[in-house]
Amino acid sequence: MRSGLTGVVCLLYRQCARNAIKFSGGLGRRYFNVLALESSADDTCAAVVTSERKVLSNIVISQHTQHADFGGIHPFYAMQGHQRAMPIAINRALIDAAVTMADIDGVAFTRGPGMAGGLSVCSTAGKAIAAALQKPIVGVHHMQAHALTPLLTEQEETPQFPFLTLLVTGKHTLLLLARSQTSFRTLATTNDESVGHAYDKVAGLLALEWSNIGPGAALEAFCKTPLNDISPAMDVPLMPDPLRGRLAFSYSGLHGTVERFIRIQGGIESLDQATKVALARSFQDGAIRQLEKKLKLALDYCQQQDVHIRHVVLSGGVASNMLLRDRLRKILEEYTASEGNNISLVFPPVKLCTADNAAMIGWASMHRFLSGDFDDLSIDIRVKWNIEDLATLA
């Protein structure tokens, strides 16, 4: 039981929420507006989202150019970038949404998982705003937000629980069984590196220019380079098929295969353009093939457990990869034809995949705001946070 000042603050928060939400219908209807903040990696984000499933604004300030020389995200410089950009992002989000803080009913922020320095920026900003203006606050799980994004964006075919969600980002590769907004079971994860991290590293090994779009997108674009019937000067290796038949991911072997090949050949300067493109394509094929196989295993598992799946949600930064979308769609079409179950692939718009964003944070917080389930101002960030733990907090 909460006591003292904390209890008083929570009481005020709940009163604010009750006053903000009026489901009386008609012209006087008032929806709940959330200002959401995100800075867990290298994108500084602010958005205004409503309980009506409307994204009034979605500001993303990227740091790609600041980290290109490091070949990845530099934690200290990322934190500094967030500190500079967060006030600007918040201001722009309010202006684009045509609202003031008087119109904001709650503040949401990414609590974790993520980089400590980055999380501290959106956490501190969110709690300061909430404290100063007596607004309720909710800390959101980053992966939960990715998984629930299609519930915000999909108008024609909203995923129905239970569904499978494949979360593919720079830090995570997860296959989850989502039973509700707060109940997730991890069916598969990686113990070495994520698919997004492997994409980033291989883009660096191939010396691709990526400052404007990010390394993963640069590698995808490079794979589309036309060779005009020019054959590679040397054969490139096939990628390994790790953990065959197991619900588990591993991408260090693919990354390592590319790295060893380049080293044996005498460095990236020794490879002709056709060979580099062939190597990039081999990596991408192997990376996607592993996701295909693990998804099939997860579908088989759900069928064995008598869990009826109608939707597979693809989310996270790597979900913007068009080849991945096409191949997973074909896998589900083949599975549907063989098993007789109609399973649809659902994914957010590309603009909500190519970078982290605060719109998904705002939507993931909405069910808690509407039920009066707020966090204390003393809430801490969680650099590591198992998504299954959400069920115990609900």
Buried (B, 14 or more C-beta within 10 A) or exposed (E): EEEEEEEEBBEEBBEBBEEBBEEEEEEEEBBBBBBBBBBBBBBBBBBBBBBEBEBBBBBBBBBBEBBBEEBBBBBEBBBBBBBEBBEEBBEBBBEBBEBEEEBBBBBBBBBBBBBEBBBBBBBBBBBEBBEEEEBBBBBBBBBBBBBBBBBBBBEEEEBEEBBBBBBBBBBBBBBBBBBEBBBBBBBBBBEBBBBBBBBBBBBBBBBBEBBEBBBBBBBBBBBEEEEEEEEBEBEBBEBBBBBEEEBBBBBBBBBBBBBEBBEEBEEBEEBEEBBBBBBBBBBBBBBBBBBBBBBBBBBEBBBEEEBEBBBBBBBBBBBBBEBBBEBBBEBBEEBBEEEEBEBBBBBBEEEBBBBBBBBBBBBBBBBBBBEBBBBBBEBEBBBEBBBEEBEEEE
